[in-house]
Amino acid sequence: MFPGGGQPNMQQLLKQAQKMQEELGKAQRELAETKVSGTAGGGLVEATVTGAGELVALTIAPAAVDPEDTETLADLVLAAVRDANAAAQKLQAERMGPLTQGLGGGGIPGLPF
């Protein structure tokens, strides 16, 4: 329902929607530029991803490289990438959460999102 029982001001609703879209776009651009890291094996492997989840760097310490045990190295790489992605998801939730909260619960009256 609308305050006062009247009809919504469509121009005002469109302005609000446009502002929200601009804020979401800005937050997405910032996330794409922000880098977060995750580590495994006490820092033997470090993965760096953007806030959007794109893997941009992977550092492996020489001590982690054992030609006889590549399976452990692969596990460390996977763990570091997962750790970095978890940090990226947390960052996304922190940055995007306040902007998207209204979308799931009737942020814009009359629209399904």
CYANA upper distance limits for C-alpha pairs under 8 A (distance plus 0.5 A):
  1 MET  CA      5 GLY  CA      7.21
  1 MET  CA    109 PRO  CA      8.10
  2 PHE  CA      6 GLY  CA      6.61
  2 PHE  CA      7 GLN  CA      7.28
  2 PHE  CA      8 PRO  CA      7.14
  2 PHE  CA    109 PRO  CA      8.41
  8 PRO  CA     13 LEU  CA      7.95
  9 ASN  CA     13 LEU  CA      6.76
 10 MET  CA     14 LEU  CA      6.56
 11 GLN  CA     15 LYS  CA      6.72
 12 GLN  CA     16 GLN  CA      6.70
 13 LEU  CA     17 ALA  CA      6.64
 13 LEU  CA    108 ILE  CA      7.76
 14 LEU  CA     18 GLN  CA      6.56
 15 LYS  CA     19 LYS  CA      6.59
 16 GLN  CA     20 MET  CA      6.64
 17 ALA  CA     21 GLN  CA      6.61
 17 ALA  CA    108 ILE  CA      8.23
 18 GLN  CA     22 GLU  CA      6.69
 19 LYS  CA     23 GLU  CA      6.70
 20 MET  CA     24 LEU  CA      6.60
 20 MET  CA     99 LEU  CA      7.67
 21 GLN  CA     25 GLY  CA      6.63
 22 GLU  CA     26 LYS  CA      6.66
 23 GLU  CA     27 ALA  CA      6.65
 23 GLU  CA     99 LEU  CA      7.86
 24 LEU  CA     28 GLN  CA      6.61
 24 LEU  CA     96 MET  CA      7.69
 24 LEU  CA     99 LEU  CA      7.12
 25 GLY  CA     29 ARG  CA      6.71
 26 LYS  CA     30 GLU  CA      6.72
 27 ALA  CA     31 LEU  CA      6.64
 27 ALA  CA     95 ARG  CA      7.15
 27 ALA  CA     96 MET  CA      7.19
 28 GLN  CA     32 ALA  CA      6.71
 28 GLN  CA     52 ALA  CA      8.11
 28 GLN  CA     96 MET  CA      8.50
 29 ARG  CA     33 GLU  CA      6.95
 30 GLU  CA     34 THR  CA      6.64
 30 GLU  CA     51 GLY  CA      8.46
 31 LEU  CA     35 LYS  CA      8.48
 31 LEU  CA     50 THR  CA      7.19
 31 LEU  CA     51 GLY  CA      4.86
 31 LEU  CA     52 ALA  CA      6.08
 31 LEU  CA     91 LEU  CA      8.38
 31 LEU  CA     92 GLN  CA      7.55
 32 ALA  CA     50 THR  CA      6.06
 32 ALA  CA     51 GLY  CA      5.97
 32 ALA  CA     52 ALA  CA      5.62
 33 GLU  CA     50 THR  CA      6.83
 33 GLU  CA     51 GLY  CA      7.57
 34 THR  CA     50 THR  CA      5.91
 34 THR  CA     51 GLY  CA      5.85
 35 LYS  CA     48 THR  CA      6.98
 35 LYS  CA     49 VAL  CA      6.06
 35 LYS  CA     50 THR  CA      4.80
 35 LYS  CA     51 GLY  CA      6.37
 36 VAL  CA     48 THR  CA      6.10
 36 VAL  CA     49 VAL  CA      6.05
 36 VAL  CA     50 THR  CA      6.62
 36 VAL  CA     51 GLY  CA      7.17
 36 VAL  CA     84 ALA  CA      6.78
 36 VAL  CA     87 ALA  CA      6.98
 36 VAL  CA     88 ALA  CA      6.86
 37 SER  CA     46 GLU  CA      7.18
 37 SER  CA     47 ALA  CA      6.00
 37 SER  CA     48 THR  CA      4.74
 37 SER  CA     49 VAL  CA      6.76
 37 SER  CA     83 ASP  CA      8.06
 37 SER  CA     84 ALA  CA      5.32
 37 SER  CA     87 ALA  CA      7.72
 38 GLY  CA     46 GLU  CA      6.18
 38 GLY  CA     47 ALA  CA      5.81
 38 GLY  CA     48 THR  CA      6.96
 38 GLY  CA     80 ALA  CA      5.54
 38 GLY  CA     81 VAL  CA      6.87
 38 GLY  CA     82 ARG  CA      7.90
 38 GLY  CA     83 ASP  CA      5.07
 38 GLY  CA     84 ALA  CA      4.33
 38 GLY  CA     85 ASN  CA      8.07
 38 GLY  CA     87 ALA  CA      7.70
 39 THR  CA     43 GLY  CA      5.81
 39 THR  CA     44 LEU  CA      7.84
 39 THR  CA     45 VAL  CA      6.09
 39 THR  CA     46 GLU  CA      4.88
 39 THR  CA     47 ALA  CA      6.80
 39 THR  CA     79 ALA  CA      7.83
 39 THR  CA     80 ALA  CA      4.93
 39 THR  CA     81 VAL  CA      8.14
 39 THR  CA     83 ASP  CA      6.94
 39 THR  CA     84 ALA  CA      7.74
 40 ALA  CA     44 LEU  CA      6.76
 40 ALA  CA     45 VAL  CA      5.87
 40 ALA  CA     46 GLU  CA      7.14
 40 ALA  CA     76 LEU  CA      6.04
 40 ALA  CA     77 VAL  CA      7.82
 40 ALA  CA     79 ALA  CA      6.32
 40 ALA  CA     80 ALA  CA      5.36
 40 ALA  CA     83 ASP  CA      8.33
 41 GLY  CA     45 VAL  CA      6.99
 41 GLY  CA     76 LEU  CA      6.78
 44 LEU  CA     60 ILE  CA      6.47
 44 LEU  CA     61 ALA  CA      5.57
 44 LEU  CA     63 ALA  CA      7.65
 44 LEU  CA     64 ALA  CA      6.37
 44 LEU  CA     76 LEU  CA      8.49
 45 VAL  CA     58 LEU  CA      7.84
 45 VAL  CA     59 THR  CA      6.18
 45 VAL  CA     60 ILE  CA      5.13
 45 VAL  CA     61 ALA  CA      6.81
 45 VAL  CA     64 ALA  CA      7.98
 45 VAL  CA     76 LEU  CA      6.84
 45 VAL  CA     77 VAL  CA      6.70
 45 VAL  CA     80 ALA  CA      6.77
 46 GLU  CA     58 LEU  CA      6.27
 46 GLU  CA     59 THR  CA      5.59
 46 GLU  CA     60 ILE  CA      7.10
 46 GLU  CA     77 VAL  CA      8.19
 46 GLU  CA     80 ALA  CA      6.22
 46 GLU  CA     81 VAL  CA      8.24
 47 ALA  CA     55 LEU  CA      7.75
 47 ALA  CA     56 VAL  CA      8.39
 47 ALA  CA     57 ALA  CA      6.32
 47 ALA  CA     58 LEU  CA      5.03
 47 ALA  CA     59 THR  CA      6.92
 47 ALA  CA     77 VAL  CA      8.05
 47 ALA  CA     80 ALA  CA      5.91
 47 ALA  CA     81 VAL  CA      5.79
 47 ALA  CA     84 ALA  CA      6.62
 48 THR  CA     55 LEU  CA      6.50
 48 THR  CA     56 VAL  CA      6.24
 48 THR  CA     57 ALA  CA      5.46
 48 THR  CA     58 LEU  CA      6.77
 48 THR  CA     81 VAL  CA      8.02
 48 THR  CA     84 ALA  CA      6.70
 49 VAL  CA     53 GLY  CA      5.99
 49 VAL  CA     54 GLU  CA      5.60
 49 VAL  CA     55 LEU  CA      4.76
 49 VAL  CA     56 VAL  CA      5.83
 49 VAL  CA     57 ALA  CA      7.45
 49 VAL  CA     81 VAL  CA      8.42
 49 VAL  CA     84 ALA  CA      6.65
 49 VAL  CA     85 ASN  CA      7.31
 49 VAL  CA     88 ALA  CA      7.63
 50 THR  CA     54 GLU  CA      5.70
 50 THR  CA     55 LEU  CA      7.15
 50 THR  CA     56 VAL  CA      7.46
 50 THR  CA     88 ALA  CA      7.30
 51 GLY  CA     88 ALA  CA      5.12
 51 GLY  CA     89 GLN  CA      7.76
 51 GLY  CA     91 LEU  CA      6.90
 51 GLY  CA     92 GLN  CA      6.97
 52 ALA  CA     88 ALA  CA      7.10
 52 ALA  CA     89 GLN  CA      8.43
 52 ALA  CA     92 GLN  CA      7.91
 53 GLY  CA     85 ASN  CA      6.32
 53 GLY  CA     88 ALA  CA      6.43
 53 GLY  CA     89 GLN  CA      8.10
 55 LEU  CA     81 VAL  CA      8.22
 60 ILE  CA     64 ALA  CA      7.16
 60 ILE  CA     65 VAL  CA      8.30
 61 ALA  CA     65 VAL  CA      7.81
 64 ALA  CA     73 LEU  CA      6.86
 65 VAL  CA     69 ASP  CA      8.38
 65 VAL  CA     70 THR  CA      7.84
 65 VAL  CA     73 LEU  CA      7.11
 66 ASP  CA     70 THR  CA      6.85
 66 ASP  CA     73 LEU  CA      8.25
 69 ASP  CA     73 LEU  CA      7.58
 70 THR  CA     74 ALA  CA      6.68
 71 GLU  CA     75 ASP  CA      6.75
 72 THR  CA     76 LEU  CA      6.70
 73 LEU  CA     77 VAL  CA      6.71
 74 ALA  CA     78 LEU  CA      6.71
 75 ASP  CA     79 ALA  CA      6.59
 76 LEU  CA     80 ALA  CA      6.59
 77 VAL  CA     81 VAL  CA      6.68
 78 LEU  CA     82 ARG  CA      6.59
 79 ALA  CA     83 ASP  CA      6.54
 80 ALA  CA     84 ALA  CA      6.65
 81 VAL  CA     85 ASN  CA      6.58
 82 ARG  CA     86 ALA  CA      6.59
 83 ASP  CA     87 ALA  CA      6.88
 84 ALA  CA     88 ALA  CA      6.74
 85 ASN  CA     89 GLN  CA      6.63
 86 ALA  CA     90 LYS  CA      6.72
 87 ALA  CA     91 LEU  CA      6.69
 88 ALA  CA     92 GLN  CA      6.62
 89 GLN  CA     93 ALA  CA      6.67
 90 LYS  CA     94 GLU  CA      6.73
 91 LEU  CA     95 ARG  CA      6.62
 92 GLN  CA     96 MET  CA      6.05
 92 GLN  CA     97 GLY  CA      7.91
 93 ALA  CA     97 GLY  CA      5.44
 94 GLU  CA     98 PRO  CA      7.97
 95 ARG  CA     99 LEU  CA      8.19
 96 MET  CA    100 THR  CA      6.58
 97 GLY  CA    101 GLN  CA      6.33
100 THR  CA    104 GLY  CA      7.91
101 GLN  CA    105 GLY  CA      7.82
101 GLN  CA    107 GLY  CA      8.23
102 GLY  CA    106 GLY  CA      6.68
102 GLY  CA    107 GLY  CA      4.46
102 GLY  CA    108 ILE  CA      8.02
103 LEU  CA    107 GLY  CA      5.53
103 LEU  CA    108 ILE  CA      7.85
103 LEU  CA    113 PHE  CA      5.37
104 GLY  CA    113 PHE  CA      5.76
105 GLY  CA    113 PHE  CA      7.37
106 GLY  CA    110 GLY  CA      8.14
106 GLY  CA    111 LEU  CA      7.45
106 GLY  CA    112 PRO  CA      7.40
106 GLY  CA    113 PHE  CA      6.58
107 GLY  CA    113 PHE  CA      7.66
108 ILE  CA    113 PHE  CA      8.00
